[in-house]
Amino acid sequence: MKLRLNVRMFGNRRNALKTLIVSNLFILLIPMAMGLFLYAKVEESLEKSTNRSNAAMLEQLRLLLDNKLSEVDNLTRQVVFDPKLDYMLKISDHASSADDYQFVEFMRDKMTRYRSMTSSFIFDYFVYFARSDKIVKADLLTDSHTFYSTYYTFQGQPYEQWKQGLLTGLHKVSYLPVASLARGLNPMASIETFPKEAIVYVKTLPVSSPADHLGNFVVLIDVDQIKGMFAQLESASHSAIYIIDNDGQTIMSTSATPFPGELLKRMEHTDAPFGYKLGGVDQMVSFVSSQKAGFKYVSITPNDVFMQQVNQIQTWSLGLFILCLIAGLLAVIAGVYRSYKPLQKTVNAIMRGKRMSGRPSFDEYEFIRQTFEGSIHEENHLRSTLTKQTPFIRANYLSRLLHGHMDVDVSEENEDSLRFMDLALISDRFAVVLIQIEDIQHLSEDSEQQWALARFIVSNISVDLIMPPHKGFPVELDRERLALLINLQPEPEEKAETDIRDIVQSLYDLVSQRFKIGITVAAGGIHQGPKAIRDSYPEALAALEYRLILGKNAIIHFQDIAGTKQHYYYPLEMEVQLTNFVRSGDADNVGKLLDKIYSMNFDSGGFTPELGKCLFFNVISTFLKIVNSTNTNQQEVLGEDFDPIKAVFSHSTAEGMQLKTKELYETLTRTFNVERSDHRTQLLQDMVAFIDRALDDPNLGLAMIADRFHMTPQYISTFFKKNQGQTLLDYITNNRIKASKRLMDNRDLTIAQIAQLIGYNNDVVFIRAFKKLEGVTPGKYRETIAPDTAVPDE
């Protein structure tokens, strides 16, 4: 008998061992097959990734260079649309001194100012006026021949060729190929301060009628800057980079090899990237088109560099596959024999750990199966225990659905789980409603017990109001907020939306009127599918946030606010005006302006809570700017440890934030109002004294005075006219004319010298101003006071 049992056990063990071997081999073959399939996909993916990487770097280069070319466009617009330019283009070389002075003013006031708008990408720029043969740039006014011989000379181009091609040639909008520069005609001149190579941008003037060809606007672009942009792509892929214009002309390249004409034709009919043989070497060609200048950026990369990573992966993968196959077979052999011993130990442990009726089978797997059947009975006992915890499990499940930690599952496989939690979902169509309990003043006291009672009332009423065929599931989120998951029966969209609006309205009316509990109800949209609750919950949150605009105790549907605007109205001019009103102590206008800002944003409708918070943050930022710029002691004005930002944003509605903001501004404005009259008088006296001292300064004007007193030109102009009775420019002109009359007694001074002494760069302007005020020219006036020494007008 003992022998028979041993033989049976041995046979069973052979069966178990055979099963383990077959199972492990099958397990080994599955990942090996998947590995082969994955390798093919990885190789394909790497090739695509290499293409995308190269294309992305080329696209990055395009975006970077297009962004730089935008500087050329911005500079061109500033220059060619200058109001004075059309007039100056028509000035001939025999023009009057007044007309000649136009070029000086244009150079000084316009061209120099435009330099601050450009980066080192634009090396230089100038305007050529054909009729007067003048070239004007930021620091130079000269004729074309002097400019050629002294400043920039394109190597290999004599003066006549340079002038005809660049200055007098018709260029609607042209980018010329790379040209080498020299410093004038002097071969010993240094060119270290500017690039040796440049791309030239030319535009014929005037813009309105380029056929008249009255001049050209020329921009010199630093090629070294562009090469620096090319450096990353060139070093990463060992590529040759070309910039080709719409006419197929090579604007610049990083390679000495000319761009093949047949490659350009192929680019017009083939999508990038594609293979191409250049110089007997297989190449990969990628290109993108510019949106700014119509350029094509072309990258030509050797195939062995382009596919280097793919080839390496192919070699490594083959070797790794062979190694894994050998190692896997060895692991299967070793693992099978090692797995059997723990299996036997497991059976022995089970036999020692539990009492069994009758003798167990010698087949280890059958024995373990019988043990599992016994464990199932124990599981049923545990399940009955868990049933008592069903409400808590259900609440946790609904909360996880609400917060997107899991998806809605109405499949048959999930029915047991839902049934265990006493949940019966009728569809995967949901809408989420959030209920914010605002106040419970009708209850006896504000305690946790009373808040729990309020939540109980709202929760039960919510469920009772949801009539079949729909279902509702309440979820408590925190002390003051509940969520209601409405499970909708599949039906027309309009009918479901109407049902939700009726439910929300009934809930609001019943809770607020009968139970006197203040609530705000926010409803998200209706969604269907596994992510229905996850999609509707953020919409409900967004609708609840909108109570910042509508206030508490409201009903808000996400569909009603979905079309909100994405900007607010608080321009820089209004901020400056608010600052000036505060600093001048004008509390009435401060309040009116704050009300205007509020009404223009919030009364227009379609304004999001996020934008509302940004608006109030900006207004309070202006408040802090005024405090800091005027060295106001914030502790004396607002109190110690007072935070204006926290004070404003402690309110949950826009109306409350507006009232607090006006209160802060009123407090600050009162501090400036104490010495308002004395300050106005002193400011006017300081302005008048400053003007009297600076009458001989040609730059004296509204901008100079505003800069001197750290105020805006608009405020200075309004303040001076209101308190002095005349405009600032009239006051300056009158005082200059008075000073000129005193200087006319000096017979050694000419009219032109007097004009310079009183701040006029141009005696013609002085004569016109004098005649406008006195009715006669300065020369005629001098005759009336000293006939024998009359000096003619100059």
C-alpha positions, 0 to 999 in steps of 0.5 A: 500500500505504501509503495502504491501511494509513492508511485501515485505521488511520483506520477502526480509530481511528474504531471505538475512538473510537466505543467510548470515546464509547458506554462513557463515556455509559453510565458517565455514565448509570449514576451519574445513574440511581443518583443519582435513585434515591439522591435519593429514598431520601435524601429518605425517609431524611432525613424519617425521620431528622428524625422519629427526631431529634425523637423521640430528643430527646423521649425524652431529655427523658422519660428526664431528667424521669423520672430527676428524678421518681425523686427524688420517688419515693425521697423519698416512700418514705423519708418515708411508710414511716418507722416513726414516721409511722403513730403520729404521724398518730394524735396529736391536738392534745391530746396530751402533751408526750412526743407533741408531742416526737415531731414535733420529733424527726421534723423534726430527725432525719428530715425534715432528713436527707432534704434531703440526698437531694434536688437542687434539682429538689425545691424543698421538701416537708412532711407534714401531720398532720390530727388535730393540724393540724401541718405538719412540714418540714425546718426547720419545725414549725407549724400549717396556718394559720401555714404558709399565712400565713407561708410558701407561699401558692398565689396565687388560693386562700384558706386554706380552699380551699387547705387543703381541696384540698391538705391535707385532700383525698384524693390516692392519688398526685397531680401537680397542675398548675402553681401560682404561689407567694407568700411567705405573705400579705405582698405585700412579701415577697421570693420570690427564694429560691424559684421563682415556679411549682411543680408539687405532688405529693400523697400521702395518708397513711397508705399502708396505709389511705389511706381513713382520710386522716390526713394528706398528704405534699406535694412542691413541684417547681421548674418552672424546672428542668423548663423548663430541661430543655425549653430544648434541644428547644424551641430546636432545633425551635421546639416547644411542649412539653406535659406531660399526665397520665392524666386529660388534664389539662395539668400544665405547658406552654411555650406559652400555647395550651391543649392541644386536647382532640381532639388528646388523643383522636387521640393515643390511636389514632395512633402518633407522629409525625402531622400536625395543623392547629393555629390554621390552621398545619400542625403535626407532633405527637410524644409519648412516655409516662412510665414514672414518673408516667403523663405524656405528653410532647407536642411540637408543631412547625410543619411548615415548621420540622420539614421545613426540612432536607428541603425544602432538600435537595430544592432543592439536589439538583435544582440539583445534578442539572442541574449534574452532567448538563451537567458530565458531558456536557462531561466525556465529550466532553473525556475521550473525546478525551483518552483516545485519545491515552494509548491510542495512547501505550500501544501504542507503549510496548508495541511499543518495550518487547518484541520481537514476531514478525510485524507487530502489528494496527492495532486497539489493543485487539487488540494489547493483548489479544495482549500480555496473552496473553503476560503470562499465560505469564509469570504461570504461571512466577511461580505456579510460583515462588510454589508454593514459598512455599505453606506460608507463604501458607497459614499467613498465610491461616489466621491471617487467618481466625482473627483475623477479617480475612476470612471463610470462603469455600467457594464454587466461585470460591474453590476455585482459591485454596484449592487453591493453598494446599493447603487443601481445606475440606469445609464452612463448619462450624468449631470452634477449639481453643487449646493453651497449652504450659505447660512443657517441663521434660522437654526438655534445655533451655529454648531456642527450638529446644526450644520449636519442637520442642514446637510441632511435636510438639503440632501434628502430634499434633493433626492426626493425632488428627482422623480423617475425615470431619473435618479439622484445620489447625494455626496457630502463634500465638506461642512457647507457643500454637497454634490448631487449626482443626477443619473439621467434616463436616455432621452432628448437633450432638451428634455433632460436639460429642462428636467434639471432646471426644474429640479434645481429651481424646486430645490432652491425654492423649497429649501430657502422658503420653507426651511429658511436655509440660504443656498447657492445651487450650481449645475454642470452640463449633461455628459455621457460616457465613462467620464461623464461625472468627471466632465460635469463636475468641473463645470459645476465648480466653474458655475459655483465660482460665478457667484463672485459675480452674481452674489450668494443665494443664486441659481447658476447653470454652466450653460448660461455662463459658457460664453463669457468674455476673456478680457477686462477693461482697465487700460493704462490711461485709466490707471494713470487718471486714477493715480492723478486723482488720488495724488491730487486728493480728488476723492469724488473723481476717484470714487466715480472712476472706480464705479466706472471701472466696475460697471464697464466690466461687471455690468456688461455681462459674460464676465468670468470670476477669474477675470474679476479677481484679476481686475481687482488685483490690478486695481489694488496693485495700482493702490500699492504703486501710489503708496510706494511712489509717494513714500506714504507710510502705509502703517499710518494710513491703513494701520499696523499689519494691514494687508489690503490684498487680503482685505479685498479678497476676503469678500466672496462677491464682487460687490463686496470687493468693490466696496472694500476697494473704494474704502481703501482708495478713499482713505488714501485720497484723504491723506493727499487732500489735507494739503491739496490747495497748498500743493497746487499753488506750489506746483504751479509756482515750480512749473513757472519757475522751471519754464522761465529758467529753461526758455533758451532750451530748444527741447522745452515743452510738455514732455520735458516738463512732465519728465521733470515733475514725474507726471503724465503730459496729459495731467500737466497740460490740464493742470497748467491750463486750469490754474494758469488760465492759458495753455502751456505752449502759449505761455512758453511762446509768450515769454519767449517773444517777450524775451526777444523784444528785450534782446532786440535792443542789442544792435549787434544781434541778428534775428537768427541769433536772437531766435537761438538765444530764446530757444528756437533752432529755426529762425523761420519758426521764430518769425512766424511765432512773433508775427502771430502774436505782434502782428509784424515780423521781428525786423519790422518791430525792430525798425519801430524801436530803432529805425537807424539800426534796422536789421532785415528779417533772416 
